[in-house]
Amino acid sequence: MRYFVHISYKGTRYYGWQNQPNKLSVQEVLETTLSKILKKPVTIYGCGRTDAGVHASQFFFHIDIEQDWDFDLFFRWNRILPADIAIFDIIPVEGLPHARYDAVLRTYDYFLHTHKDPFLGESSSLYLLPELNLQEMKKAVMLLPKYNDYRPYCKSPDKNEHNICNVSSAVLYINDRGNRLRFQISSNRFLGRMVRILTRKLIDIGSGTFSVDQFESHLITKQTPALILPAHPQGLYLSKVTYPFLDLPVKNDFKCETELGTFWIEV
C-alpha cells in the first residue's frame, strides 16, 4: 500500500532533505526511525529537495508499506522523532502517485529581517538594510509571472533537463512594523537555489546595487548575471505543496513571527 505522509521540519541542524554520506539529513532521520518501528529497512521519496538550513512548513513524501500494523503509527513515530520534525498525516492513496513528480504547485516563502533579533537567527535571514526601496523590489517581483525560463537565476542550469518554471504568483510583503520582509512565490517547479538567488537579487535591487531593468534583461536574454549569489538559507521555507488528488491546508500556518499582534501587508 502506498502512503503519503504530511510533515513539517525545521532545517537548522540538517544538511538538507536528501540523504548524503556522513551528513545528517531529514530523510535519514525519518527512514531510521520508521525502520526501527517496523523492524525492517524502509525508503521514502520526498516531494523535493531542500538545502542545508532550509525549512519546510509543509512537505510530503511517499512510502510503500506492505505489512499491516496493530498500533498507532502516527503517535509512535512522532514520539521518537526529534522536536524539529513533526508528522501531521499518514494518508493511504490509490494507485502509485509520486510525491515529487505528481506535485502540480509548490510555494516558497522567504523571510528576512533588517534588525538584529536573537530570536530570529535560525528562522529568518538578517540583512542590516533598513532603507530598502520596496517599490523597486515590488516592480521586480511583479515581473516574475511574466517569464518562464529561469536559466539566469539558478544553480548549474546546464545540468537541468530544462529551465522552464511556470510561476503562477509572486508577492512581496512587509510587516506592520516595517522591519521584516516576506517574499512568496508559487510555481509548478523550481530550479536549484532559484528562490534564494531571486531573493538575493531583490535585496540588491532594494539596496540600489542592481536595477529592475538589469533584472528583467537577464530574464529576456537568459544570460546569467556576472555576480550570482544565493540569499542565506535560514530564511527559506517550502510552505505549500499541492497535488491534483491532495490539497491540505498548512497545519501550523507558520509565519515566522515572534511579536504578538504583528501581521503582513502586501507591498
N, C-alpha and C positions, 0 to 999 in steps of 0.2 A: 504494500500500500504506500502511495506517495503522500507525504505531508508537507504543507507549507508552514514554516514557523516564523512568527512575527516577533521581532525583538527590538531592543534599543541598547546602545552601548556608548560609554564614554571612552574615547580612544587614546587618552593621555598616555597610558603606560604600555600601549601596544604598538608594534611595528606594522600597523595596518590590519586589514581584514584577513588577507590571504596568508596561508602557511608559507614560511620561509625558514631555511636552515638556521638553527641557533638563535632565533629571534622569536619572541613571544607574539603571537597573533590572536585575534579574536576567534578566528576559525579553529585554531589549535585548542583553545580553552573549551569551546563548545563540543568539539569532537572528543576530546579527552574525557570530559565529564559525562557525556552521554554514553560513551563506551563503557565507563565504569558502571553506570546504571544498568545497561542492557547486557553487560558481561560479554561483549563482542565488539570488534572494531567497526567503526562507522565512518562514513564520509558524507560531508554536507556540501551543498552547492549554493553559493551566495548570489544575490541579485546584482552584485557589482563588487568593485574593489574600492577600499578607502586607503589613503596613505597613512603613514605613521603619524599619530597625534590627531587624526581627523575623527569626528564623532558621527553617530547615526542616531537620530531621534526616531526614525523608522527604517527598518531593514528586514528583508525576508531571505530565507534560504529554504531549499527543499531537501528532503531526505527520504529514502526508501527503507521502510521497516516491514519485514515480512512477519515477524513474530508478534503475537498479542501480549499485552501486559495486564496484570490484575492489580495495579497500583496507580496512584495519582502521579503520572509522569510530570505533569506541569509543576506540581508542588515540589516533588523530589528534585527535579532538575534545577529549579530556581533556588532551592535551599543550598545546593552545593556550588552554585555559580558564585563568582565574586560579586561584590556590590556594584561594580561598574558595568555589568551585563545583566539585562532583565529580559525574561521571556514573557510575552503577553498572550499569545495564542498559539495553539498547535492545531492545525486545520487539515483534515483529510480532504484530498482533492481527487476528482475523477480524471482518469487518463494519466498522461505523463507530461503535464505542463512543466516548464523550466523556469526557475526563479529568475535567472538572468535574461534569457533570450525572449521570454514571453512578456516581460515588462513593457508597457507602452508609454509610460510617462514617469519621469523622475524629477524631483525638485530638490534643489540645494539651497541652503541659507548660509550666508557668511556674515558673521558678527565681528565688529571692531569697535574699540573704544578709544577715545582721544585723551583720556586722563588715566593716570596710574591708579589702579584699584587692585588691592591684594586678593580680592575675592573673584576676580575675573580672569586671572592669569592663565588658567587652564581651559577656559571655555569661551574666550573671546580674544582677539588679537589687539595688542596695544600699538597704536600709531600716534605719536605725540604731534598731531597736526590739527589743532583746534580751528584753524581758519580754512578748512577745505571748502572749495567752491562747489556747493551741492548742485547748483543749477547746471553747471557744465558736466558734472558727473551724471546727472539725470539725462542730459542730451545723449550721452554715450550709451547709457542703459537702454534708452528707447530705440536705439539703432539695432539692438541685438536680434529681435524677432524678424527683422527685415533681411537678414543674411542667414545662410545655412552652411557655408563652408568655413570651418573654424581652423583650417590649417595653420594660419599665422599665430593662433593663440592656444597652442597645446604643446605638450612634450612629445618629441620624436614623431612628427606627423608622417614621415616616410614608412614607419613601421605599421601604420594603420591600414586596414583594408580600404577604407575611405574616411574622409574627414567631414562628412555631412552630418549635421545635427539640426533637427527641426525645433528650434527654440520657440515655444508657444507663448511664453510670457517672461518678462524681466522687470523687476520693480526695485526701487531704492527707497528705504525707509530711514527715518531718524526718530530717536526717542524724544519724548516731550521735554527733556532737559537739555537737548541739543549736544550731548557728548557721546552718543553711541549711534552707530550706523548698522544697517542690516540690508544686505544685498540678496535678493531672492531671484532665482532663475529656474525655469522648468523647460525640459526638453525630452524628446524620446530617447536620447542617448547623450553621453558626454565623453570627451576625449581625455587622455591623461593630463592631469594638472590643469585642465581647461578652466574650471571655475576659479581656482586660485590665481592663475595667470590673468584672467579677465579682471579679477578684483584688484590685483596689483596695478593694472593699467588704469582702472578707475581712480585709485588712490593717486597715481601720478597725474591724472587729469585734474583731480581736485586740488592738488598742490601746485599745479601750474608747470610741471616739467614735461608734460605730454598734452597734446591738444586733441579735441574731438575730431578735427579734420584728419590728423595723423592716425587716430584710432580707426576711423572709417576707411581711410585709404588702404590700410592693411587688409581689411575685410574685402575690399574691392579687388585689390591686386593679388591677394593671397600670399603676399610676401611677409615673411617673419620679421618683426622689428629687430633692430640691431641689438637692443638690450631686452631680454625677456626673462623676468624673474617671477616666481610664484609668491603670493602672499603667504604669511605664516599659516601653518596647518591648523593650529588650535582654534581658529575662528570658524572652521568649516564644518557643516553638518549635512549629511544626507537626511533630508527631513520628510520625504514622502515618496512612496513607490506605488504605482498603480498598474493593475492588470485588467484585462477585459473581463475576467471572471472574479476579481477580488479587488475591492477598493475600500480599505479600512481607514477609519479616522486615526490620526496620531494619538496614541494613548496619553502621553504626558503633555502634549501641546507645548513643548518646551520652547521658551522664547529667550533663554539665556539672560534672565533678569535677576538682580539681587535687591533692587529697591522696590518696595511696595508702592503701588499706585502709578508705576511707570507704564507708558503704553507707546506703541509705534504709530508714527504718522507718515504717510506716503509723501515723499519729497515732490 
